[in-house]
Amino acid sequence: MRVLMYYNNRDVRVEEMPVPRIGPGELLVKVRASGICGSDVMEWYRLKKAPRVLGHEITGEIVEAGEGAGDYKKGDRVFVSHHVPCNKCYYCLNGSHTACDTLHKTNYDPGGFAEYIRVPQINVDRGVYILPDEMSYEEGTFIEPLACVVRGQRLARLKPGQTVLVIGSGISGLIHIALARALGAGRVIAADITEYRLDAAKRFGADAVINATHDVRKRLLDLNDNRLADLVIVCAGALPASTTALSCIDHGGTGLFFAVPGPEIKVPVPMNDMWRNEITLRTSYGASPVDIATAMDLMRNRRVVMEDMITHRLTFDEGLLGFQLVSEARESIKVIFEPQRR
C-alpha cells in the first residue's frame, strides 16, 4: 500500500509498505479521508520520531474484522480515534483522561496517512465510532479536532454571554470560534497576523477581528466596551501569542492555552497580576471519549458546521504540497488527503 512518510516539513515522500495484518479483536480500515493537524507540522514535536507515517484525523471503511472485534463488520463507515485511555487509572477515574499513560502510548498502525490502517484491540474497544449516514468521510475528519476544542472549552468553563478572544485563526482557532458561538458566547473576537485568516474568522462566526501585528489589548478594549476578555484562547504556538494572551484576560477571567510554544521556550507570567485579579490559567491536551461523543452530537445536530473550512483536497502525490500549505499558514485552512484517489 502507499503511505506518506514524513521526514520533515520539506521532505514528505510517497513510499510503499505492506498492508498491515490484523489479529484477533482488531480491524483493518481502508482510509477514505485524513486531515492534516497543526501538530503534524510542529517540527520540534515531530522530528524526534521521524521518519514516520503521521495522520490521526481519519475516517474510513472497515474491510476486515478479526475474531472478537465486537459488532463491527466489513463495510461499516467509521471514525477511529488514535489515542484511547485505559479508563481505570487514577487520572481517568478523576476525569483527566488525556493525562493517562495509556492514551499517550496508543495509536493505530502505521498512521493515518496510509491507504490502510490496523486498529489495535484496545482502540477497537474504546476508539471506533460508526459514522452517521448523513456524515461524509470528509466531514468526519473534523470529529477529532472538534473533540479537542470541546474539551478545552469545557475545562475553561465557557459561560453564555461571555466575551471570548481567540488568538490564532488557523483551523483550531476557527473551530474554537464556531463552538464558542454555538455555546452562546456573547461576543467572539479573533486575532491573527494574516488578513486571509481574519477574513475566515469573520466567515465562521467572529463578531470582530484584530490584526495581531497591532496592539491587541488596546483594540480589544475598544471593541469590548473598555473591558478585556472573559476567556482568552491561545491557538498559536508563537511566544508573542502567549504573552499577548496574558495581557488580555479580564479580572476573574480565564486563559486557555490550547497551543503552546516549543519546550525550550519559557513564557513569562506576570504572576502578581494573575494573583491580584484572580485570573485562571488553564491548559488542555487532546480529547477523551466523552469529548468525542459530544463532538459527534454537535456535528450530527448541525450546531457546529465545518465542511466549508476545507480548502484543499489532495492525493498522496501532492503530499509535500499539503504539508507546505499547513506549515506556511498563509492561504489554506483545512487540508485533507484522500488516500484512495490517484
Secondary structure, DSSP 4 states (H G I P E B T S, - for coil): -EEEEEEETTEEEEEE-PPPPP-TT-EEEEEEEEEPPGGGG-HHHHGGG-SB----EEEEEEEEE-TT-TT--TT-EEEE-S----SSSHHHHTT-GGG-HHHHH---BS-SSBSEEEE-HHHHHHSEEEPPTTS-HHHHTTHHHHHHHHHHHHHTT--TT-EEEEE--SHHHHHHHHHHHHTT-SEEEEEES-HHHHHHHHHTT-SEEEETTS-HHHHHHHHTTT--EEEEEE---SHHHHHHHHTSEEEEEEEEESS---TTPPPP--HHHHHHTT-EEEE--S--HHHHHHHHHHHHTTSS--GGGEEEEE-GGGHHHHHHHHHHTSS-SEEEE-TT--
